[in-house]
């Protein structure tokens, strides 16, 4: 049984904050600027936000839109015209709504309770999966279906690298229709059409900001007044339940503006049960208007994420469609975090959405939607090709699996390069799909830092005692193997770069974190300098527990110190010391104390295993570290850690020192200790009172720029379209040159698009020392387009009596992929117009659901003179083409006034049946393109019909499987001149 994936949310409204600021002052501040710093007044304080102008679909009506960023994170949207403005910003986990009232700025806040799930109102359908195949606790059936039967469960895949995050080079733009019902118009937009358009444009700006940065698509508003209901008598939904709205939404959109005039629809109304829903993945289907949301942006984005194809990601959220890749209620936009700061998609969500695009990759190359690229399908958007190139992760610095003792913190350092020099965003997300209860680690937002840590945070409880924050890390004694995706994306720059399309592209590396029994890697103690306190420059001894069975006897560690509770580690205390559980190092002399009291510091010690992911910290609970006044104070010290080119090491500065001791002079001994990757400088100061202090500087060398260029060796495997699984070629042995000790990683994934088509994506990534990594991808399209063929097709006939009726034949069938197939036959009779009609029907279907149904009709007419068989029928194509009259090469029409005729029925055995364009201008060229059902080009000729060159059913494009004669349904695009005007026609072509 097919069931709808309905995704639900709850919300209620409360709270108003007065902001005494004139709206005109704010509008004047933005003026015609493209970049503005405006501090939004919230709860008696001012939140500093950087605003950037963004395009919108109603700019010609005077509307301007801006997006806000706070500390590098997307933090709000704003829309305005000459007299009013409205917006939404997110701060400290709350949404704040900006409006105008009586010319003054007004800020309100909403408090939400967010849920979203198929079964939230008890209307779940029974899953059809056997109990033995269900996930633990039967939270989500492995083969749950949407209204279109889209596959949600994971197929058995042909390699260890089971998933490939698909990159597309086409920026797709979907026409977004927003239905503003009367109740929403009155209550949310105050009966003001300008407020409606401000709301629509700020939503558009927000969606494009996130989707342009992460998904690689954009939305353009459908500006149609029929979508805005401004009178009660035309109200579409009178405070309905949301399920009723969802069931009607697409039909209502189609009735209002016609199905061909939008690609995605969202309904905004006031609902009696205050929920929102969305159909899963229907951006590529027939239910494209099935998205319901309220006025809050992160909820709109969440529901639209479902429409784009992503299920939930949380573990705790009810019996709903979820990948279960995030613990608890999750962190990302497809979770239930109830945090507006979570306006980002996790890698599992992006993977799901991108693969839907991969399986439905057709687009129109022109805004008029006349030039189709790819296979005809439902709901095809407009697309523009991007020349952007994908970043590549340096795999030589990573491992396929890391072994850790239980209860040990770990971190990933992701080194990556972008061939276009685009700024990169990094992420590391757990990716154990559909394993309920397996998620342990939060999927945090993408960051500009390539260093990502996983640890157990702590917080104060109601008794002012420290307690671990739940659902952020494994249990103390927990073991297991956890899958992580390490990702890098070049989408920070947005959907456009220098005015040209810039599709966000990814590289993802999969690794395993294998947590086993063993001694946890922990700092057990740090000795104090004196009197239970630290002194700058004095030695401290750090002790940690280490399991030699896991890390071995030769592992090394690096020791660091942070003076801002781990936000940065400005100080390195030692590098490359043995991982033996003990080290004595100087306390950093340049550690910064609190701004109001230099004797206290936000100090954290860190020990990290080199060439591994394990690390440990001391002072996990972030209590202040108390300091004593230094015995010796250095002056003119350089930065404690710098990175320079190896041939550009700076000259050491002249360092001096002061001391409380007034006897004698202070002696400073300077030394340099060279290492392979860094230079260590030390200043050791002593005074006559016996005190000593040590200052250090670590000078790291920049990695040398790559001096070698890798390239794959031709011939490389080409994209292919095959009919049968047996036609899928074996994995090619791809080689690369241009470097020493080249490694090639291989990834592949086999994905089902619908019941008749599949895509196999194969990727090779080559990397070597001293060279940038490179990638090559092959896609194989599997679709059986040929129906089975019956052994014969008995002709229909007219006979005089029952005795003349022939016996029903026992037909057999053969299929191009399945071989011999069983034929089902049936017999029926009826009386019609005084005659008896006998019908024999034969039916056969192959495994790809290509059907062949043939019917023989025998009419019994006593007045018939002799049995009269009808012409022997031939198999009919599916879908049936409408061929024009066949051309006669010996007598083509020469009349200049004759209509243009295209002959589109082709036979590989009959030389008179070929593709022909008749009555086109003879002195102008004809261009012909022919594509198969997967959108692969099989024939191309820019001088068609010249010198007797005709398409007779044979391809002329390299890479077409077989490269012999074709058969089945194809699509043609022909460009010609008719009466001096260039014209283009497209249609179906059938070859038999």
Buried (B, 14 or more C-beta within 10 A) or exposed (E): EEBBBBBBBBBEBEEEBEBEBEBBEBBEEBEEEEEBEBEBBBBEEEBEBBBBBBBBBBEEEEBBBBBBBBEEBBBBBBBBBEEBBBBBBBBEEBBBBBBBEEEBBBBBBBEBEBBBBBBBBEEBEEBEBEEEEBBEEEBBBBBBBBBBEBBBBEEEBBEEBBBBBBBBBBBBBBBBBBBBBBBBBBEBBBEBEBBBBBBBBBBBBBBBBBBBBBBBBBBBBBBBEEBBBBEEEEBBBEEBBBBEBBBBBBEBBBEBBEBEEBBBBBBBBBBEBBBBBBBBBBBBBBBBBBBBBBBBBBBBBBBBBBBBBBBBBBBBBBBBBBBBBBBBBBBBBBBBBBBBBBBBBBBBBBBBBBBBBBBBBBBBBEEEBEBBBBBEBBBBBBBBBBEBBBBBBBBEEBEEEBBBBBBBBBBBBBBBBBEBEBEBBBBBBBBBBBBBBBBBBBBBBBBEEBEBBBBBEBEEEEEEEEEBEEBBBBEEEEBEEBBBBBBBBBBBBBBBBEEEBBBBBBBBBBBBBBBBEBBBBBBEEBEBBEEEBBBBBBBBEBBBBBBBEBBEEEBBBBBBBBBEBBEEBBBBBBBEBEBEBEBEBBBBBBBBBEEEEEEBBBBBBBBBBEEBBBBBBBBBEBEBBBBBEBBBBBEEBBEBBBEEEBEEBEEEEEBBBEBEBEEEEBEBEEEEEEEEEBBBBBBBBBBEEEBBBBBBBBBBBEEEEBEBEBEBEEEEBBEBBBBBBEBBBEBBEBEBEBBEEBBBBEBBBBBBBBEBBBBBBBBBBBBBBBBBBBBBBBBBBBBBBBBBBBEEBBBBBBBBEEEBBBEBBEBBBBBBBBEEBEBEBEEEEEEEEEBBBBBBBBBBBBBBEBEBBBBBBBBBBEEBEEEBEEEEEEEBBBEEBEBBEBBEEEEEEEEEEEEBBBBBBBBBEEEEBBBBBBBBBEEEBBBBBBBBBBBBBBBBBEEBBEEEEBBBBBBBBEBBBEEEEBBBBBBBBBBBBBEEEEEEBBBBBBBB
